[in-house]
Amino acid sequence: MKKLLPLLVIFITIINISKPKTADIIIPNDSIRLRIIPADNSANSLFDKAKVKDLVKKDIIPLLSTEKTLEATRTKITNLLPVIKEKLNTLNIPYSINFGSNYFPSKTLLNHTYNPGSYESLVITLGKGNGSNYWCVLYPPLCLIDETKYGTDTVEYKFFAQEIINKYLK
């Protein structure tokens, strides 16, 4: 037991040090956001919002994630608007799209609250746009961070101390 206690202390220390630091990621003032607003909060409208979100993540975000500057991303979005509209048309969902300065409500993301206001953004409004929105950041490319790095239950952490403890407990 005396040998196990120091290993346990080391293990707990490593776990606390190794946790992702979500507060370290702050959306900069010079950014371009994405907002998808469903017609309402009915199951059908939320399903439509999910379809649009999946389409954007699969077909649009990868095209933008290689851009290195705000201006290059802005130009690329402008050039992609016809492509985005063409892809949205395949979903047969009434929508409007606006790229420019758009209003965003307050949002808490990765332990930081962003004030409501007008931000440079690509906004896709479905139907009347009265539902709960989805938003993320196209530039810098942060749209997938909250889901792939911080927001899933499938993240697996491996620690050297844990491997040692497991080795000695077997």
N, C-alpha and C positions, 0 to 999 in steps of 0.2 A: 504493500500500500504506500509506503514511504517513497518508493521509486515512481509510483504512478502519479503522485501529487505534483511534482515539478513538471512532468510531461503535460498534465492537465492544464497547469498555469500557462505553459508555453503555447499550448493549443488554443486556449481562449484568447490569449494576446494576439496570436497570428490571425485568428478569425476576425477580431475587431479591427486590426490594421488592414486586412485584405478586403474588407467590404468596399463595394463601389462607392465612390464619393459623388453622389448625385448632385450635391450643392455646387460642385465645381463647374457644372455646365450651365451657363447663363446665355440666353439668346442675346446676341449683340444688337445694338441700335440699328446698325446697317445690316438688315436681314430681309429676306423675302419669305413671307409665310404662305401657307396653304390653308384654306378653310373650306370645308364641305358642309353645307347646311341642308338637312332633309326637309321635306315638305311639312312634316309634323312628327310627333313621336309615336305614331302608330307602328305596329310591327312591320307592315309593308314598307313604310317610309324609311324606317331604320335599316331594313334589309336593302333598300335602294341605296342608302348612304354607304352601306358596307360594300356593295357592288362597285360604286364609284371609287371609293377609297382603295379597294383592291386593284381596280383598273389603273388608277393613278400610280400606286406603288409599283405595280408590275411593269407598266408601259411608259411612264413619264419620269418618275424619280430617277431611275437608272440613267436616263439621258441627261439629267441635270447634275447628277452627283459628281461628274468629272470636271465641272466648271470650277475654276480657281478664284474667280473674282465676282463681286456683286454685279458689275456691269456686264460681264460675260453671261452670267446667269439670267439677268434681265433680258438681254438680247435673245438668248436661247428660248426663254419662255415666250417672248413675243413671236419668234419664228415658229414655235411649236403650237401656237393657239389653233391654227387650222387642223393640225393632227389631233390635238386634244378634243376638239369639237367632233371630229370624224369618229373618234373612238367612243365618245359619249353618246353619239347618235346610235351606235350599235346596241345600246342598252334600252332604247325606247322608253326613256324617262324624261319628262319635261324638265328642262334646266335653263339656267342663264349662267354666263361666265363673265367675270370681270377681272382684269389684271390692272392694278393701279393702287391707289390709296383707298382702303376699305376699313370699315369699322370692325373692331374685335371686342367682345366682352372680356371681362376679367378672366384670367385662366391661371391655375396653379399647375406647373409642370416641373417635375424633378425637384420638388421642395422649394420652388421659387414662384411667387405670385407676380404675374404681369398685369399691369393696369389696363383698364379698358381704354380704347382710343383708336385712331386711324393709323394703319400700318400698311406699308407696301406689301401687296399680297395678290395671290391668285385665289379668287373666291368662286366656288361652284355652288350655285343655289338650285336646289331641286324643288320644283313646284313653287309653292308660296314661301318656302324657306322659314317655317315657323318651328322647326324642330331643334333638338340639341345638336350642336355642331361638333365636328371633328376638326382639329387643327394641328399643324406641325410646322416645321421650318424647312423650306426648300433650299435656302442659302443663309448661312452655311448648312450643308446637308445634315440636318438633325432629325428628319422625319422618322427614321427607324430606331433611333437610340432608345427612346422610352420603351419600346416593345422588345427589341432584340437584346438590349444590354441590361435594362433595369426593370422592365415591367412584366416579365414572364415568371411563371412558377417552375419552368423547366430548366432554369439555370443551375448548373452543378458546380460547386466549389470544391476544389481539391487542395488540400494543404499538406505540406511536408510533415508537419507535426502529427496530423491525423493519420497519415500513412505509417509513421513510426509507431504510433499507439496501436493501430490495427495489427501491425506486424508482431508486436510483443504480446498482444492479447490472444493471438491465434495459437 
